[in-house]
Amino acid sequence: MTHRDIVAAHYAAGARGDLAGMLADFAPDISWTESAGFPLAGTYVGPDEIRDRVLGPIAAEWDGFGMRVDELVGDAGTVIAVGRYVGTHRRTGHPLDARTVHIWRLDGDRITGFEQITDTRLVALAAEGDDA
């Protein structure tokens, strides 16, 4: 599998609701950064912390949350995904549609790094129940 294939498999697992599949290619010391201003902002290290402090809370707070990938660019160590976050906040019932970029770092067959870039204001508005 190419690095682009590995990243595509992560998104495919997410679309299926397959958390184990989403984590399958993570390196034990993967570093995962959520943008400042995002409800779960910060850097998390390791699959367990990412599962417990990012992916789990997102699944609990959002219905149908996911990244709709428009384009995957790169390979050989760095893959960039361009797309949109979509979903509906469970508490507020407000939908989310925000442009998003993910930067993935890979080494061999393992994902070693992730950085999220998104319009955090749109995420906050949906979570707070305000209209954009």
Secondary structure, 3 states (H helix, E strand, C coil): CCHHHHHHHHHHHHHHCCHHHHHCCEEEEEEEEECCCCCCCEEEECHHHHHHHHHHHHHHHEEEEEEEEEEEEEECCEEEEEEEEEEEECCCCCEEEEEEEEEEEEECCEEEEEEEEECHHHHHHHHHCCCC
